[in-house]
Amino acid sequence: MSHQPPSPPADLATEVVNALNRSSPEQLQDVATYAEALAEHKEREARLEESADQEEVEERPDDLPDDVPAKATITIKEINDNRYYYWQWREGDQIRSQYKGPVDSKSERD
């Protein structure tokens, strides 16, 4: 191992370099552990956010009304021998529905 101190990364702020240089070996070990865990956490959060953004864009049907969430599914309800499409989704403990339109027997077979 070299007797020369390591060179800090060029893009590391001077205040951070100075604070690290004043730290004890034990504090530096704590900082290293914390920095690694924090970096992993931020990377995971960024991946989750990116994944959620992509899912919302990819999964939102073109005919979905603005007040219906992207997670809604289409359900067929029969009322007085007539069949209707409804958007349906869960909000907490409740199931919400919004009318979409009548079931066209021809489109149902396609």
MOMORA-V528106 format. One record per residue. N is the residue number from 0. RES is the residue in one letter. PHI is phi as a letter, one per 40 degrees, with the letter a starting at -180 (999 if undefined). OMEGA is omega as a letter, one per 40 degrees, with the letter a starting at -180 (999 if undefined). NEAR is the number of other C-alpha atoms within 10 Angstrom. Layout:
n = (N & N)
res = (RES & RES)
phi = (PHI & PHI)
omega = (OMEGA & OMEGA)
near = (NEAR & NEAR)
This chain:
n = (0 & 1 & 2 & 3 & 4 & 5 & 6 & 7 & 8 & 9 & 10 & 11 & 12 & 13 & 14 & 15 & 16 & 17 & 18 & 19 & 20 & 21 & 22 & 23 & 24 & 25 & 26 & 27 & 28 & 29 & 30 & 31 & 32 & 33 & 34 & 35 & 36 & 37 & 38 & 39 & 40 & 41 & 42 & 43 & 44 & 45 & 46 & 47 & 48 & 49 & 50 & 51 & 52 & 53 & 54 & 55 & 56 & 57 & 58 & 59 & 60 & 61 & 62 & 63 & 64 & 65 & 66 & 67 & 68 & 69 & 70 & 71 & 72 & 73 & 74 & 75 & 76 & 77 & 78 & 79 & 80 & 81 & 82 & 83 & 84 & 85 & 86 & 87 & 88 & 89 & 90 & 91 & 92 & 93 & 94 & 95 & 96 & 97 & 98 & 99 & 100 & 101 & 102 & 103 & 104 & 105 & 106 & 107 & 108 & 109)
res = (M & S & H & Q & P & P & S & P & P & A & D & L & A & T & E & V & V & N & A & L & N & R & S & S & P & E & Q & L & Q & D & V & A & T & Y & A & E & A & L & A & E & H & K & E & R & E & A & R & L & E & E & S & A & D & Q & E & E & V & E & E & R & P & D & D & L & P & D & D & V & P & A & K & A & T & I & T & I & K & E & I & N & D & N & R & Y & Y & Y & W & Q & W & R & E & G & D & Q & I & R & S & Q & Y & K & G & P & V & D & S & K & S & E & R & D)
phi = (999 & c & c & c & c & c & c & c & d & c & c & c & d & d & c & c & d & c & c & c & c & c & c & c & d & c & c & c & c & c & c & c & c & c & c & c & c & c & c & c & c & c & c & c & c & c & c & c & c & c & c & c & c & c & c & c & c & c & c & c & c & c & c & c & c & c & c & b & c & c & c & c & b & c & b & b & b & b & b & f & g & b & b & b & c & b & c & b & a & b & b & g & c & b & c & b & b & a & c & b & i & c & c & c & d & c & c & c & c & c)
omega = (a & i & i & i & i & i & i & i & a & a & i & a & a & i & i & i & i & i & i & i & i & a & i & i & i & i & i & i & i & i & a & i & i & a & i & i & i & i & i & i & a & i & i & i & i & i & a & i & i & i & i & i & a & i & a & a & a & a & a & i & a & a & i & i & a & a & i & a & a & a & a & i & i & a & i & i & i & a & a & i & i & a & a & i & i & i & a & i & a & i & a & a & a & i & i & i & i & a & i & i & i & i & i & a & i & a & i & i & a & 999)
near = (3 & 5 & 5 & 6 & 7 & 7 & 7 & 12 & 8 & 7 & 6 & 9 & 10 & 11 & 9 & 10 & 13 & 10 & 10 & 15 & 12 & 10 & 12 & 10 & 11 & 9 & 12 & 15 & 12 & 11 & 14 & 12 & 11 & 12 & 12 & 10 & 12 & 12 & 11 & 12 & 12 & 11 & 12 & 12 & 12 & 12 & 12 & 12 & 12 & 11 & 11 & 12 & 11 & 11 & 13 & 13 & 10 & 10 & 10 & 15 & 13 & 6 & 7 & 14 & 13 & 7 & 7 & 16 & 16 & 17 & 14 & 18 & 15 & 15 & 15 & 16 & 14 & 11 & 8 & 5 & 7 & 9 & 15 & 17 & 18 & 20 & 20 & 20 & 19 & 13 & 9 & 7 & 6 & 8 & 9 & 14 & 17 & 16 & 14 & 17 & 12 & 14 & 16 & 11 & 9 & 7 & 7 & 7 & 6 & 5)
